Amino acid sequence: MSFALLARQSLAPCRPRSLPWRGYHHIPQASREPDTLTRLTRLGLLSGAIVGGVLAYGPSPVYSDAPEPEGRKRSQASLATLIRSYVVFSACSVPFLVDSAPTVLSAMMAVPGVRQVAEAVVRVTFFKHFVGGDTAEDCIPLLEQYRAERKGCLFAYSVEVDENEASGKAIQHGQQAKHKQGVAEMIHSIDVAADFEARHVVNPADPSKGRRTWVAVKLTALLSNAQALISLSKHLVQTRPATPDIPFPGLPSSDDLDVLYDKSSTEHLSATDIAELRELHEDLVRICTRAKERGVRVIMDAEYSWYQPAIDAYAHALMREFNKLSPCTSPSSSLQVQPLVYQTYQAYLRRTPQYLATSITQSRRGNYALGVKLVRGAYHPHEIAAHPSAPTPSTTTATSDAELKSLSISPDPQPPVWQFKHETDACYKACSSLLIDCIKNDIEQAKGGLWRKGKATEVPRIGVLFGTHNWESAKGVLELLADPTRGLAQKVKEHEGGEEVFRIGEEVTERLTMGQLYGMCDELTDYLVDKTRCSAPFVIKYIPYGALSEVMPYLSRRAIENKSVLGDGAAATERKRAWAEIRKHLFG
C-alpha cells in the first residue's frame, strides 16, 4: 500500500469542519466553588510546612504505587516531596491562582526583598517539581535514577520567549549575549547527553542503538528578538503556493528559506530580520552537526501558531540535510542515528492530518528519514484568544486584548485549533494509527530490502515520539503495536497468574518512543515502564533545566497546561493520591 493512500485512509475522519468556536470545557461556577475552597483550605494548612519540609528532605520525584517488576528498583517519595506534589497540583487546578500567577509573580519580582522571598518559595515548590536543575550537570543524578528505572530523558534548556518580545516591546539591551548563550548551552547539553549514553551503552555491538538521552531545541530562545520569526512566518504565509483546503499554518515548502539568501526585497522582512534569521539557520546547523557527531537526537519544539510557519521551514530544512539517507548509510557507521532531527506535530491544529500525510510523502520522495514528535498541543487558550474571531473576554481590557490579537497572523476565518477537545483526541488517535502503520511498513521494507535497490538495511526511515499524558492514548499505542494485523509487539504473561505485558523488539523501539513531562503524570510513565519489555527504555521524560530566573515563563506555562491536563477528574486523582500517601507517612 502506498504511503499516500495509507495516509488518506487513516486520516479521513480528521478533516477540518466549519464549526462555531466553543471552549474545550465549561464547568459551572457553582460546581467549582466548594472544591476550590476545600483545596485552598488544605493549601493554607500545608503552606507553612512546605518550605521547611522540602528543604529538610531530598528532592526525589513522585512515583506510582504500581507493582514493580522483579529487579526493577524505583525510588520512593519522601514526605516533603508528597507535600510539594499536593500543593503544586492543588494550586495548578485552581483557575484563579493559575490565571493570576504570571501577573502576581511579575509584580513581586519587581520589588526588592519581596523578590528574594518569591524566588525562594517558587524554587522549593514549582521549580523543584517541574525542573531538573539549574544546569545540565545538575540533572545527571536524575538521569542516573531514571536509567535505573528503565526511563530515558529529553533534555530541554527551557528558556522561553516573553510575548512582549514577540510584540517588539522588549528591551533589547543584553539580549544578543543571552540568545548566543542559549546556542552554546544547547550544544553543551548534547555533549552531556552523549557522555551519559557512553556510560550506558545498550547494545555494545552497535552503540548507536538504544540511545535514550535526547535534546530539545526551542527556536525562540535562539534569537535576540523573536519578532523576526513572526516576520518570516508572515512572509511565508503570503508567498507559499495556495493550499485552500489546508488550514493555517499551512504546509512548508522546500524553498522556504531561500528568502534568507537571495537579494529580492520582501514586504515583511527587514535587512536586520534577514541577518538574524540567517544567523539562526547557521546556529541550528551547528547544533545538529554536533548532535550528528555525538549520536544525539534533536527534537524541534513547537510553539505558538504565529511562529509555526517559520519553525516548519527550519525543521524540514534540517531534516532534509541531516536525516538524508545516502547510499553509504549503513548500521555499521559510527553512531549512525536516524532520524536525527524530529519535528513536533500538534494534534490540536486543524491542519495536522494533511500536514503529517504530506510530510510522510515528501520524506519518501526526498529520501530522508522523517522524525515525528506527536503531541496534542500546549497553547489552546492562547490560540483561541489571539484569533480575531474570538470574543473579547470580560476580564481583559481593550488594550490587552488588542495586543494579544496583534500576534495572530492567520488569514483563516476560524482559529487554527480544533474547537472541541474530542476533535483533538480523534486527530491524535488517527495520526497515531497512521504513524504505527508507517513503522510497520518501514520494518517490512527494511527486512525485504525494498527501498535500497534490493539491499537490506536496518536504518529507520521514520522515527516517532508519542508525547501524551492521556491514559487512553498511551494504552491505545500499546494495543496498536500488539494488533495481530501489525505484529509489532507481543502480549505475554511472564509467569502464571501474572498480568500481560508487551514484548517489543529492537526494530520497533529504534523507531518508536513514548514520553511525558517531568513532574507530570508519573503514574502513567510508571505504568508504561511496567507494561513493556524491551532492550532500551521505551519511555522518556522531558526534563527542563535552567536558572530559576530563566525558566519562569516555562513554569507559568506548566501551570496553565496543568489547568487543562488535570481537568475531568485527573486533578482530583493526583491530589487524592498524594494526600493518601501523606497520611500513610504521618499515621501509618
Secondary structure as UniProt FT lines:
FT   HELIX           3..11
FT   HELIX           12..14
FT   HELIX           29..56
FT   TURN            70..71
FT   HELIX           79..92
FT   HELIX           95..109
FT   TURN            112..113
FT   HELIX           114..122
FT   HELIX           123..127
FT   HELIX           128..130
FT   HELIX           137..139
FT   HELIX           140..148
FT   TURN            149..150
FT   STRAND          151..157
FT   HELIX           163..166
FT   TURN            167..168
FT   TURN            173..174
FT   HELIX           175..198
FT   TURN            204..205
FT   TURN            207..210
FT   STRAND          213..217
FT   HELIX           219..222
FT   HELIX           227..239
FT   TURN            244..245
FT   TURN            248..249
FT   TURN            254..255
FT   HELIX           256..260
FT   HELIX           271..294
FT   STRAND          298..300
FT   TURN            305..307
FT   HELIX           308..322
FT   TURN            327..328
FT   TURN            331..332
FT   TURN            334..335
FT   STRAND          341..346
FT   TURN            347..348
FT   TURN            350..351
FT   HELIX           352..366
FT   STRAND          370..375
FT   HELIX           380..386
FT   TURN            388..389
FT   TURN            394..395
FT   HELIX           398..405
FT   TURN            406..407
FT   HELIX           421..448
FT   TURN            449..454
FT   STRAND          462..467
FT   HELIX           471..482
FT   TURN            484..486
FT   STRAND          489..493
FT   TURN            496..497
FT   STRAND          500..504
FT   HELIX           506..509
FT   TURN            510..511
FT   STRAND          512..517
FT   TURN            518..519
FT   HELIX           522..531
FT   STRAND          532..533
FT   STRAND          539..545
FT   HELIX           548..565
FT   TURN            566..569
FT   HELIX           570..587
//
